[in-house]
Amino acid sequence: MRRCPSCGLECGAGANFCSRCGANLRVGVSDDAISRMIGDYQRALRDSPHSPDLHFQLGLAYKQADLDDLAVQSFQRVCELEPTFADAHWELGAAHHRLGQAQQAICELRRALELDPAHTPARRLLERLQPSA
């Protein structure tokens, strides 16, 4: 087991990203390594196309590669497959924010907080986007 340096969650030994906060668990990972991770997740999804966890990990890899349009697609798929996955709504909201899509970001952040009222990253970003919230 490996502990996430950002949020403290215990993650599986083979995890590349924290499933709670999306932190990169492989510090100093090169662009080539991220590209390989993306390819690995894409191949795994061919065998398990309905796996919310694989779509989530692929979205996190896209995020690491600054491919936010693709990250949005992956996180949207997670939300379709498992609508109560609060961290997927958080990541989707954050990706919309990075793309300058404030209304979509606010909607997803609110959903993350409905599912997990203690989701601190979602609350903080929502407060930045909507100071009166």
SEDREN-883933 format. One line per 10 residues: number of its first residue (from 0); their letters; for each residue y, x, z of N, C-alpha, C, O. Coordinates in Angstrom, 3 decimals. Example, Ala and Ser with C-alpha at 12.3 -4.5 7.8 and 13.67 -1.06 7.14 Angstrom:
<mimars>
0> AS> -5.690:13.190:7.800:-4.500:12.300:7.800:-3.300:13.200:7.800:-3.319:14.236:8.465 | -2.250:12.850:7.080:-1.060:13.670:7.140:0.030:12.900:7.870:1.138:13.409:8.039
</mimars>
This chain:
<mimars>
0> MRRCPSCGLE> -1.194:0.841:0.000:0.000:0.000:0.000:1.250:0.881:0.000:1.296:1.948:0.613 | 2.230:0.399:-0.694:3.512:1.083:-0.780:4.572:0.103:-0.295:4.525:-1.076:-0.645 | 5.527:0.572:0.506:6.581:-0.287:1.026:7.822:-0.127:0.152:8.217:0.985:-0.197 | 8.426:-1.261:-0.194:9.637:-1.255:-1.013:10.780:-0.606:-0.231:11.032:-0.974:0.916 | 11.465:0.346:-0.838:12.585:0.988:-0.145:13.803:0.075:0.004:14.668:0.337:0.839 | 13.881:-0.990:-0.791:15.038:-1.881:-0.725:14.884:-3.007:0.277:15.783:-3.254:1.082 | 13.731:-3.705:0.234:13.588:-4.886:1.092:12.482:-4.753:2.136:12.376:-5.588:3.034 | 11.658:-3.710:2.026:10.627:-3.472:3.026:9.310:-4.191:2.791:8.385:-4.042:3.589 | 9.197:-4.970:1.714:7.960:-5.691:1.423:6.838:-4.700:1.132:7.053:-3.691:0.462 | 5.641:-4.991:1.637:4.484:-4.177:1.286:4.002:-4.594:-0.086:3.672:-5.759:-0.312
10> CGAGANFCSR> 3.963:-3.640:-1.002:3.575:-3.903:-2.380:2.246:-3.216:-2.655:1.894:-2.239:-1.996 | 1.522:-3.726:-3.618:0.258:-3.123:-3.999:0.443:-1.686:-4.456:1.507:-1.310:-4.947 | -0.602:-0.889:-4.289:-0.527:0.532:-4.624:-0.156:0.760:-6.089:0.522:1.738:-6.405 | -0.586:-0.122:-6.983:-0.300:0.053:-8.404:0.958:-0.632:-8.894:1.258:-0.592:-10.088 | 1.697:-1.257:-7.996:2.899:-1.999:-8.403:3.994:-1.043:-8.860:4.222:0.000:-8.247 | 4.659:-1.408:-9.933:5.782:-0.626:-10.437:7.111:-1.141:-9.917:8.081:-0.390:-9.812 | 7.150:-2.451:-9.585:8.365:-3.085:-9.109:8.028:-3.953:-7.914:6.919:-4.480:-7.824 | 8.961:-4.107:-7.003:8.783:-4.998:-5.857:8.789:-6.441:-6.352:9.655:-6.834:-7.133 | 7.816:-7.226:-5.892:7.753:-8.621:-6.349:8.781:-9.499:-5.658:9.004:-10.628:-6.096 | 9.410:-9.027:-4.601:10.442:-9.812:-3.922:11.836:-9.513:-4.465:12.578:-10.429:-4.819
20> CGANLRVGVS> 12.188:-8.235:-4.530:13.580:-7.922:-4.899:13.706:-7.230:-6.251:14.819:-7.033:-6.739 | 12.583:-6.857:-6.864:12.634:-6.242:-8.186:12.937:-4.761:-8.191:13.106:-4.170:-9.257 | 13.009:-4.149:-7.017:13.329:-2.718:-6.950:12.264:-1.900:-7.672:11.075:-2.216:-7.619 | 12.707:-0.857:-8.340:11.797:0.060:-9.010:11.082:0.880:-7.939:11.722:1.581:-7.155 | 9.768:0.788:-7.911:8.987:1.526:-6.922:8.617:2.915:-7.412:8.036:3.709:-6.672 | 8.953:3.201:-8.645:8.644:4.503:-9.228:9.962:5.235:-9.460:10.479:5.273:-10.577 | 10.487:5.807:-8.401:11.782:6.490:-8.447:11.727:7.606:-9.493:10.749:8.348:-9.584 | 12.781:7.701:-10.261:12.867:8.744:-11.272:12.015:8.475:-12.499:11.639:9.411:-13.205 | 11.708:7.229:-12.762:10.882:6.882:-13.910:11.696:7.054:-15.185:12.826:6.577:-15.287 | 11.113:7.733:-16.137:11.811:7.995:-17.396:11.824:6.756:-18.284:11.073:5.805:-18.071
30> DDAISRMIGD> 12.698:6.797:-19.283:12.749:5.710:-20.257:11.407:5.558:-20.965:10.976:4.443:-21.257 | 10.752:6.680:-21.239:9.438:6.615:-21.883:8.426:5.909:-20.996:7.616:5.117:-21.478 | 8.472:6.192:-19.707:7.542:5.542:-18.778:7.821:4.045:-18.707:6.886:3.246:-18.651 | 9.083:3.657:-18.707:9.427:2.230:-18.690:8.938:1.564:-19.976:8.423:0.447:-19.937 | 9.094:2.242:-21.114:8.595:1.703:-22.381:7.081:1.523:-22.333:6.554:0.531:-22.837 | 6.383:2.482:-21.730:4.924:2.356:-21.595:4.566:1.182:-20.689:3.620:0.446:-20.969 | 5.326:1.003:-19.595:5.077:-0.126:-18.698:5.247:-1.447:-19.446:4.431:-2.358:-19.310 | 6.314:-1.540:-20.233:6.550:-2.755:-21.009:5.355:-3.023:-21.920:4.856:-4.147:-21.984 | 4.903:-1.992:-22.620:3.741:-2.146:-23.493:2.499:-2.556:-22.722:1.728:-3.396:-23.185 | 2.298:-1.968:-21.547:1.133:-2.321:-20.717:1.183:-3.785:-20.306:0.173:-4.484:-20.378
40> YQRALRDSPH> 2.348:-4.255:-19.876:2.471:-5.663:-19.465:2.297:-6.595:-20.656:1.677:-7.650:-20.531 | 2.839:-6.215:-21.809:2.680:-7.051:-22.998:1.205:-7.160:-23.389:0.736:-8.240:-23.747 | 0.477:-6.047:-23.322:-0.959:-6.075:-23.631:-1.720:-6.917:-22.614:-2.599:-7.695:-22.985 | -1.387:-6.766:-21.339:-2.063:-7.546:-20.297:-1.824:-9.039:-20.495:-2.707:-9.855:-20.229 | -0.623:-9.395:-20.965:-0.311:-10.804:-21.192:-1.081:-11.399:-22.370:-1.246:-12.617:-22.443 | -1.546:-10.572:-23.278:-2.382:-11.098:-24.359:-3.678:-11.672:-23.798:-4.201:-12.663:-24.307 | -4.194:-11.032:-22.735:-5.427:-11.502:-22.092:-5.165:-12.595:-21.061:-6.027:-13.439:-20.817 | -3.987:-12.584:-20.460:-3.648:-13.557:-19.404:-2.255:-14.122:-19.659:-1.330:-13.846:-18.895 | -2.094:-14.907:-20.720:-0.758:-15.371:-21.098:-0.121:-16.345:-20.102:1.080:-16.601:-20.180 | -0.894:-16.882:-19.183:-0.362:-17.849:-18.224:-0.204:-17.254:-16.831:-0.155:-17.986:-15.842
50> SPDLHFQLGL> -0.125:-15.939:-16.753:0.029:-15.258:-15.466:1.506:-15.128:-15.107:2.221:-14.341:-15.728 | 1.975:-15.883:-14.116:3.383:-15.732:-13.731:3.687:-14.328:-13.212:4.786:-13.814:-13.422 | 2.722:-13.707:-12.536:2.959:-12.366:-11.997:3.164:-11.336:-13.111:4.040:-10.477:-13.009 | 2.363:-11.422:-14.166:2.544:-10.485:-15.282:3.868:-10.723:-16.001:4.553:-9.767:-16.364 | 4.232:-11.972:-16.208:5.538:-12.259:-16.829:6.674:-11.751:-15.945:7.675:-11.236:-16.445 | 6.513:-11.900:-14.621:7.538:-11.420:-13.696:7.667:-9.899:-13.785:8.775:-9.370:-13.879 | 6.535:-9.203:-13.757:6.576:-7.740:-13.845:7.155:-7.282:-15.181:7.891:-6.296:-15.234 | 6.824:-7.999:-16.268:7.405:-7.663:-17.565:8.916:-7.873:-17.536:9.664:-7.053:-18.066 | 9.367:-8.957:-16.926:10.799:-9.193:-16.795:11.492:-8.085:-16.019:12.591:-7.661:-16.378 | 10.851:-7.618:-14.959:11.425:-6.515:-14.175:11.480:-5.228:-14.997:12.434:-4.457:-14.892
60> AYKQADLDDL> 10.458:-5.002:-15.810:10.468:-3.817:-16.674:11.590:-3.917:-17.705:12.292:-2.940:-17.964 | 11.754:-5.104:-18.291:12.870:-5.298:-19.225:14.207:-5.062:-18.515:15.117:-4.459:-19.085 | 14.319:-5.527:-17.301:15.542:-5.322:-16.520:15.808:-3.824:-16.359:16.937:-3.368:-16.541 | 14.773:-3.068:-16.020:14.924:-1.614:-15.848:15.366:-0.946:-17.150:16.076:0.059:-17.133 | 14.937:-1.516:-18.275:15.285:-0.955:-19.578:16.610:-1.499:-20.109:16.993:-1.215:-21.244 | 17.313:-2.287:-19.278:18.578:-2.907:-19.685:18.413:-3.828:-20.890:19.285:-3.907:-21.755 | 17.286:-4.516:-20.926:17.012:-5.485:-21.986:17.085:-6.883:-21.376:16.080:-7.585:-21.271 | 18.292:-7.268:-20.977:18.463:-8.505:-20.228:18.110:-9.760:-21.007:17.642:-10.731:-20.412 | 18.319:-9.772:-22.324:17.923:-10.951:-23.112:16.414:-11.179:-23.002:15.956:-12.312:-22.853 | 15.651:-10.089:-23.076:14.196:-10.197:-22.958:13.787:-10.509:-21.522:12.819:-11.233:-21.292
70> AVQSFQRVCE> 14.527:-9.962:-20.557:14.238:-10.262:-19.152:14.414:-11.757:-18.892:13.599:-12.372:-18.204 | 15.477:-12.335:-19.441:15.710:-13.779:-19.285:14.514:-14.553:-19.807:14.041:-15.478:-19.147 | 14.016:-14.190:-20.982:12.870:-14.897:-21.556:11.654:-14.807:-20.637:10.952:-15.797:-20.432 | 11.406:-13.623:-20.087:10.253:-13.448:-19.203:10.410:-14.249:-17.920:9.473:-14.918:-17.484 | 11.588:-14.185:-17.314:11.799:-14.925:-16.067:11.787:-16.437:-16.302:11.329:-17.192:-15.444 | 12.287:-16.884:-17.460:12.198:-18.309:-17.780:10.735:-18.743:-17.877:10.373:-19.831:-17.429 | 9.910:-17.898:-18.455:8.479:-18.226:-18.573:7.834:-18.314:-17.190:7.000:-19.186:-16.944 | 8.217:-17.416:-16.297:7.692:-17.478:-14.928:8.066:-18.818:-14.305:7.226:-19.480:-13.695 | 9.316:-19.215:-14.459:9.794:-20.470:-13.867:9.089:-21.683:-14.471:8.891:-22.687:-13.786 | 8.710:-21.601:-15.736:7.933:-22.680:-16.353:6.531:-22.735:-15.761:6.018:-23.813:-15.463
80> LEPTFADAHW> 5.915:-21.571:-15.592:4.540:-21.496:-15.102:4.429:-21.785:-13.616:3.459:-22.388:-13.158 | 5.434:-21.348:-12.871:5.417:-21.529:-11.419:6.839:-21.856:-10.941:7.567:-20.964:-10.505 | 7.229:-23.126:-11.023:8.609:-23.533:-10.727:9.085:-23.210:-9.310:10.291:-23.182:-9.065 | 8.180:-22.969:-8.387:8.588:-22.688:-7.004:8.670:-21.191:-6.706:8.742:-20.805:-5.539 | 8.661:-20.356:-7.715:8.727:-18.896:-7.567:10.201:-18.518:-7.382:10.902:-18.243:-8.356 | 10.659:-18.508:-6.142:12.081:-18.292:-5.839:12.608:-16.986:-6.408:13.720:-16.945:-6.934 | 11.827:-15.919:-6.311:12.302:-14.631:-6.802:12.485:-14.631:-8.321:13.334:-13.907:-8.840 | 11.702:-15.430:-9.029:11.891:-15.530:-10.481:13.221:-16.213:-10.789:13.930:-15.811:-11.712 | 13.557:-17.247:-10.014:14.855:-17.911:-10.215:15.995:-16.951:-9.868:17.025:-16.937:-10.542 | 15.808:-16.154:-8.821:16.817:-15.152:-8.447:17.019:-14.159:-9.590:18.147:-13.908:-10.013
90> ELGAAHHRLG> 15.916:-13.597:-10.085:16.023:-12.608:-11.159:16.612:-13.232:-12.419:17.400:-12.594:-13.117 | 16.237:-14.465:-12.710:16.794:-15.157:-13.870:18.296:-15.348:-13.702:19.060:-15.133:-14.643 | 18.719:-15.746:-12.515:20.142:-15.899:-12.238:20.892:-14.585:-12.357:21.983:-14.536:-12.926 | 20.311:-13.521:-11.823:20.956:-12.209:-11.902:21.052:-11.726:-13.348:22.058:-11.135:-13.739 | 20.011:-11.975:-14.142:20.051:-11.572:-15.553:21.118:-12.365:-16.313:21.853:-11.806:-17.127 | 21.196:-13.664:-16.043:22.260:-14.468:-16.671:23.630:-13.911:-16.279:24.534:-13.834:-17.111 | 23.776:-13.530:-15.030:25.045:-12.956:-14.577:25.374:-11.678:-15.351:26.503:-11.499:-15.809 | 24.383:-10.789:-15.495:24.619:-9.541:-16.219:25.004:-9.802:-17.672:25.715:-9.007:-18.286 | 24.526:-10.931:-18.222:24.851:-11.292:-19.610:26.156:-12.083:-19.720:26.552:-12.481:-20.815 | 26.821:-12.311:-18.586:28.083:-13.038:-18.606:27.928:-14.537:-18.703:28.863:-15.229:-19.106
100> QAQQAICELR> 26.777:-15.049:-18.346:26.474:-16.479:-18.423:26.540:-17.074:-17.017:25.517:-17.344:-16.388 | 27.762:-17.266:-16.549:27.981:-17.635:-15.143:27.357:-18.976:-14.761:26.749:-19.087:-13.696 | 27.496:-19.986:-15.602:26.968:-21.305:-15.225:25.452:-21.294:-15.097:24.905:-21.883:-14.165 | 24.763:-20.625:-16.032:23.312:-20.523:-15.937:22.922:-19.722:-14.694:21.951:-20.054:-14.014 | 23.683:-18.669:-14.403:23.407:-17.855:-13.219:23.527:-18.700:-11.953:22.655:-18.655:-11.086 | 24.597:-19.462:-11.852:24.818:-20.296:-10.665:23.688:-21.296:-10.490:23.202:-21.498:-9.377 | 23.274:-21.914:-11.569:22.186:-22.902:-11.508:20.897:-22.264:-10.977:20.236:-22.830:-10.107 | 20.546:-21.102:-11.494:19.299:-20.442:-11.069:19.399:-19.917:-9.639:18.424:-19.963:-8.888 | 20.567:-19.422:-9.266:20.741:-18.934:-7.889:20.643:-20.085:-6.894:20.058:-19.940:-5.821 | 21.215:-21.218:-7.254:21.090:-22.397:-6.386:19.631:-22.808:-6.238:19.184:-23.162:-5.147
110> RALELDPAHT> 18.897:-22.758:-7.342:17.473:-23.123:-7.289:16.706:-22.136:-6.407:15.850:-22.546:-5.623 | 16.998:-20.857:-6.526:16.338:-19.857:-5.674:16.600:-20.162:-4.199:15.703:-20.041:-3.365 | 17.826:-20.557:-3.886:18.175:-20.865:-2.491:17.571:-22.183:-2.023:17.275:-22.334:-0.838 | 17.383:-23.139:-2.927:16.678:-24.373:-2.555:15.250:-24.044:-2.147:14.726:-24.588:-1.175 | 14.632:-23.150:-2.900:13.244:-22.784:-2.648:13.102:-21.858:-1.442:12.120:-21.934:-0.703 | 14.088:-20.984:-1.250:14.058:-20.015:-0.150:15.472:-19.873:0.405:16.228:-19.013:-0.046 | 15.839:-20.712:1.385:17.195:-20.675:1.935:17.588:-19.325:2.548:18.774:-19.058:2.743 | 16.619:-18.490:2.845:16.907:-17.182:3.435:16.989:-16.080:2.380:16.994:-14.901:2.734 | 17.053:-16.428:1.105:17.071:-15.428:0.023:18.457:-14.782:-0.024:19.358:-15.265:-0.709 | 18.604:-13.708:0.699:19.902:-13.048:0.856:20.509:-12.573:-0.460:21.695:-12.812:-0.686
120> PARRLLERLQ> 19.749:-11.908:-1.348:20.386:-11.467:-2.602:20.928:-12.636:-3.427:22.003:-12.528:-4.018 | 20.198:-13.744:-3.471:20.674:-14.907:-4.222:21.938:-15.472:-3.585:22.884:-15.830:-4.287 | 21.956:-15.552:-2.270:23.129:-16.070:-1.563:24.353:-15.194:-1.822:25.443:-15.700:-2.086 | 24.163:-13.883:-1.743:25.297:-12.961:-1.936:25.881:-13.067:-3.346:27.099:-13.113:-3.520 | 25.005:-13.105:-4.343:25.512:-13.199:-5.710:26.172:-14.555:-5.949:27.205:-14.630:-6.613 | 25.592:-15.613:-5.421:26.193:-16.935:-5.575:27.571:-16.972:-4.918:28.498:-17.568:-5.466 | 27.716:-16.350:-3.760:29.029:-16.302:-3.101:30.046:-15.531:-3.920:31.232:-15.860:-3.895 | 29.603:-14.502:-4.653:30.510:-13.765:-5.521:30.925:-14.587:-6.724:32.069:-14.524:-7.174 | 29.963:-15.375:-7.250:30.266:-16.178:-8.433:31.012:-17.454:-8.108:31.780:-17.973:-8.920 | 30.770:-17.956:-6.892:31.371:-19.213:-6.452:31.841:-19.027:-5.019:31.153:-19.458:-4.094
130> PSA> 32.984:-18.403:-4.806:33.434:-18.074:-3.451:33.461:-19.252:-2.485:33.323:-19.042:-1.280 | 33.630:-20.457:-2.953:33.689:-21.601:-2.062:32.311:-22.164:-1.730:32.197:-23.112:-0.953 | 31.252:-21.576:-2.323:29.882:-22.093:-2.091:29.377:-21.749:-0.715:28.253:-22.106:-0.362
</mimars>
